[in-house]
Amino acid sequence: MLVAMVAGTVFVMAFAGRRPEPATRTVAPPVHGERPWLAPEMAARIVGAGGTLGPLFADVRLGGPAPSPATRARIEQFAREQHVEIDLDVAHDELVAVRFAATYSGCCGYEGADTLALRLERPSTGSCCVCGENRWIDDWKVATGDGLEVTARVRVNRVEVRWRRMLALPELLERAEAMIGQPASDVGEAASGDWIEVDAGQYLRAIPYAHRSSLPYVAARRDEPGVQVVAEARTIVEVSFTVPDPGDDAVTAALRARWRAPRIRESTWQWARSGHRITAERYPSETQITIRGRRGRR
C-alpha cells in the first residue's frame, strides 16, 4: 500500500511538472536608424529614361529662371518623404544644376545603388577575360538627347548625380575666351570640382558641351569634356578644346559670328581679336580651337 502511494505521488508530481511548452515564434531583430530604400517607382520620378530628369522636375528648366518657392517646397517635401537629397543650384537667378543623392542602408545596400545606377546608363568595361565578371565604371557622364549632361558616381551603397545644361557652341566660345587673362585661382575656385590640375600650370576646366557628334552618349570620366587651360605667373594665357564638326556649317557659322572673317591657310583658320590670337584647325570630323592671350607663348 505504501509503495502504491509513493508511486502515485511521483506520477502526479511528474505529470504536474510537464507543462505544455509555448509555441516558438521567430521575430526579426529590430533595426534602429536604418533608412528605407528608395522605391523603384519613386526613383522613376527622379530619374527618367536614359538618365534624364524625371517627372518630379517637370516645371523646372536647367538654364532657365530659378524655381518658384512653391516648386522648391514641393521638391523638398518629396526628398524628405523619400529620405533622399535633392538640391537646386541657382546662380544669378538661373537654375544651373540639379543634384540628387541616395544612400541605400543595410547589409545589401549596394544592390539598391547598382540598380539605380543602371537607370543612369552606367557603363562598363565589359567582362574580365580572367574572372568573367562585368567591370562597372564608378564615375561616368551621360549626354542626353535633350541637351543635358549627367554626371554620376557610385560609392558602394551611395549614388550621386548632377544634371546640367550643355552649352551651345557660341556659349562655349564666349566662356572659353573670357578665361584669358583671369587669375587661375579665381577660375578654379569658381569651378570647384570641375577644375582639375593636370600638371604645373596646366588644368582642365570641365564644361558641359557636346564633345561628340552623336547624342546621346555615355562616357567614363577619363573622357571628360572640357577646356585645356595653361597658366603663366598664375594667369591664364591659353585655352584649347575640340568640338565635333560633322561638316553641316554650324561650326563655320559660329566661328564667323564670333570672330568674323578668318585668315585661311588650307585647313587652318586664324584671327587676331582684342589682343587674342585664335586658331581653328579644321579636320574632317572635328575642329580644334586654341585661344592665346597677349602673354601666351608661341
Summary of the structure (lengths in Angstrom):
residues: 298
radius of gyration: 30.7
end to end distance: 125.6
largest distance: 132.2
contacts: 776
relative contact order: 0.09
helix: 30%
strand: 35%
